[in-house]
Each structure stands twice: as C-alpha cells, then as structure tokens.
Amino acid sequence: MEIGYAKTAVNPPIGIKLEGYANRLEPSKCIYDDLYSRCLSLKVKDTTVSIVVVDSIGIPYSLYTKVLKRSSAFGVDVLLGATHSHSTPSPFEDPLYEEYLVRSIVGCINASLNNMNNIQHFVVGKSFLPQLIYNRRKPLEGVVDPEIIAVDSKLITIVNFTSHPVVLGPNNLCISSDYPGAAIRWLENITNKNAMFLNGCCGNINPYTASTNINKPYDRSGGSYEEVKQYGEVLALEALKSIRLGERIDLEKCDELSYKKSVIRLRLRKEVMETISSLRKANIESMIVEAEKQGNVYELWKLKLVKAFLREISEEDLPVPIAVINLCNKLAFVFLPAEVFVEHQLYIKNKSPFKYTIVTCYFNSYWMYIPTKEAFSEGGYEVEPYISIIEAGEGEKLRDEVVKMLQEVYTG
C-alpha cells in the first residue's frame, strides 16, 4: 500500500468570528495555536483516496463538492472532514475565507499525492479513557464511548477518540484547534512523525476537565488553554501506549484492501422544509439585522443557521456521502457526516465484522445533529428544529446502511 501526507496552515485573520457558541458575539482577538488542513492519501488497489481533516467547526456540503470537483484532475476521491473545534470560524461566515480554505485543501491534497511512499506494515492498538468524557444529555447514566484507537505507520500516527472539542468555552476569543491540535502536537514531538486526529460521533459527548461542572453539563465557560494542553497530553500518551502494546499488521500478507463509498438521502423534518420554503421568499438579511438590533442572541443564531440551509438545501432530503475503508480485514474506517450521537457509533462498532472499527464524523457535509429516535421523544437542545433538521429515525437508517457496507467489504 502507498500512502502520502502533507499539511498546510489555514489560519484565518484575527477579527474573524468564531463559531460554536450562540452567545459569543465578539470577534476573535488572538491566536492560541495554528489551524491546519492535514491530508493523507492512500492508494487502495486501483483507487486513490485522500482523507483530509481541517481544524474547522464543520465542512459545508457545498465546500466539499467544490474540493471534490477541483481535485478530480488528480484522479483521486476525497473524504473531507473537520475536527469540530469550537474555537474556529465557519466557512459560511466569510466567502473569502471559504475560497482560501478550498484552494489550501486542494493544494494540500496534491502535495500528499506527490509524497507517496510504500509501507510494509502498520500497528493498531486500542485503549480506554472514560475519565475524559461524559454524556451531556445524561451526565450520570448516559452512554459514552471511551475507546481510543491509534494506527501507526512509518509516516503517520492516526488517533480516533470521541469527545466534543469544547475544552475552550464561549468566553474564549482566541483561534485554536482545541484539544485535537494539542494531542497532535504532543504526538509529533514524542514520535518525531506526523499525526492526524479523527473525531468520533461526539454529538452528545463532552470533555471532562477540571473546570467541568457536572451539574451544568452544557456549560463550558470555565475552560482554559492550560486544560487544552493537559487534555491533549493525556490523549497523546494513551495513544502512544496503545501503539506500543498494539498489533502489527503486515501488508505483504494482506489479501484485502478495499474502499466503498455511497450517498444516501435523509428526510428533512416537515417544519424545517416549511420554514425554508417560506424564507426563500423573504428578506432573511433584514431579519438578521433586526435580531441583532434587538439583541436576541438565540434568534440571531437560528436565522444564520437557516440562511446556511437556504444556501445548501435544494430538495426535500439531504445528500449524505458515507464511506468505508477495509485494511486487511482487520481494521475498518467509517466516515460519517454531521454531529452523530454516540449511540449510533456504538451500534456500528457492535455490528461491525472487523476487529478494529474507527468511526469518524464531521465528513463531507455538516447537517448539524443526527440524534437517536429515542432522543427525539425525550426532547432537549440537540433535537430542536434547525439544530437537528432530519426526521426521527433517519439516524437509524444511516447506521444500518453503514453496517451493510461494512459487511459487504469484509471478506474474512
């Protein structure tokens, strides 16, 4: 198998607005650490796939399609994801930054393709860090996925963990990659090789840090950059330990390397379709200005979300690209969109025929939350209209399709 890697800084200008918290109205004032686009290309038989992870709140579907179109000349398929740090800007908010991101990502992909090298083996290991996370909807009894999976080759170390990058809260006005960036820096310093972070289905999973108040599970206002560094260090050291104790997989003895991609359609909620239909005829910009004048923070945030949906959605359902990679019938990568609830991830892992299954989210489109059917009946923030725009039960449809794909590529 051949792999190639490249990265490029994608820092926005100071003064750009950071996304992730409705009540953070001030623009950014400084940079804690650089934001990057990290590009890993793999040649799997006759197919070359570039896995790209950007330090960003999310990847709009329109941005993904632009990158896909401009990269087609390279003869490569692209899986474009985000770390989901809440101390980064949204590509929606600034057209100049969006174009800069697209050009940077395409250049990064091309550079990774020009750096291809053969690898003979990789090591995969897993460990558990339950003390770093909690279920913010049900802090005391809600399910979590504490599993950390690390994959190591001579070129790069990949780490998969499931936790919202919200160590830094709404009071933070500095651009940062949050704990994923800190974990990568620690790993790169320790191993003297490249590293990449793949976030799991953390739609309802938050980081547990010293400043966390479990009685206010959604409140992240006490987080500090020192906590970011500590969280990243613990994650990096645990990843390194799992690699040291991991399983070596020789590619020369491997009969199965495969890649499968599909696009499924998820149904939109009726009230979301009705709102989008009515607002297509309205002046949403004037409504946003009025909400700003009135200081209605939540209404302003909701209107900006709807404005984004007006740009992205043209039909009654959503195009959702999903993909799986099979490495030697031992390790599978699953690429999902949006903010998926952890229950869906646990279901996929439980049904997967592979010994190791990395499920990663925030890829190829950012359609907000994909909760469980049960969560819709329970209510709460993540299932409010516009925060989740799909019908109840569509998350289960998504995960069933993923399991089917995993079973199709597995030949063990």
Phi, psi and omega in degrees: 000140177254138174225152177219151185220145172206158174218154178217140177291140180230042181296131173278169176289143173299137185110345176289149181281137177270146182255165174119342179224123183295329185268010175262101187259336182285151177285166178296150184237350183195177177236119174283315180207158184289147172264145184227156161253122182247128189237118178243116179256136179234133172263108182251100186057242183266005183245135173249127183239133174253118175265117184242129177237124182249139172286090185208160177293328180179167182248107175300149180300323181294325177292318178301315182292327176296315179297317180300316182294315184286339179270352185299332179295340180275354182069039185227144169268152186235135169244112190246116184232179181227153174284336179076027174299133179273014175242034178231160178278165173265135175301337179296327191283337187219105181301326179293319179292324178299313180296321177299318178298313182301311181297320180295318181294315180298318177296321178296318178300313181299319179296320179295325178292332179276357181246027186290137178222149175285142170235142183264337182202166168217163180242134177234135179216161178220155179211188184220138179226067182294336183286353182264357188218160171209156177276113188286340176282326180223077190303329186265329184233358182290150182287151173223168171239098184278003185289133170246129178243130179237136179237128186233133172229181181292342184259323190206152172246128179250132180238132178241122178213158189241097180197134178299130176282070181233034172300318173275130186261195185292342178282347179282132178240018179254136176296132182200151173274004179057207188294329177302319178295321179296318178297318179297316181297318178299312182298316181295325178290323182284316188264344183060036175217173182288160179215154179219142179248130176244113181282145179271196182278083189256026182307326179239021184241125180247159177283140175261117180231178184300328183271358183294131173254104186294342176281346174233074193295340179265352185276113179247023189288345184267359186294148180232164179291333175297322176293324176303311182295320180294316180298314179297322180295313180299317180296317181295317182293322178291323176298317180296320178297318181294327177291315180300330180257010189277183183258128177276133179239115182274122182288336178293335179262008186266126180264344189231113169229120183211159182222135180221135181228146181212157174238120177249164182246127177253134185287138175280150175293146183301316183292330177290315178299319180295318179295315180299318180298316181289323183282344175297334181264354183259170176263089186292333179296319179292327177293322178294317179299318180295319178296323177297316179299320182281349181069025180275091189298312184291319178297321178298315180297317181296318180297322178293325175297314180297322177301318177296319180295324178300325179285326190266329191255126179237352183230185183271000175219169186256134171280120186238103177284131175229155183209156174223147175235132177252119175248101171065025182057018178247315187237130176239140170253134177240130182243117183239159178270170163063196181254090185274142177291149185295333179301323178294320178296316180296323177298313180299314180297320182293327182270348184292137177280356184272150177294321179236128178231114175266117176254122181233142185246185180067032181250134166072348172188155181231090183256035180062218193271144171240087183281180172275162176299323179297320181297325179299323180285336180278334183082189180112174188304310190292345182251006175295148175304140181081333170279320166237126186250003181259160177290151174301136180097347181287333175295321177294323176298318179298310184292326178295322178294321179296315179300319178299317179295319178298318180292329180289324183274342181281130181236019183285000000 
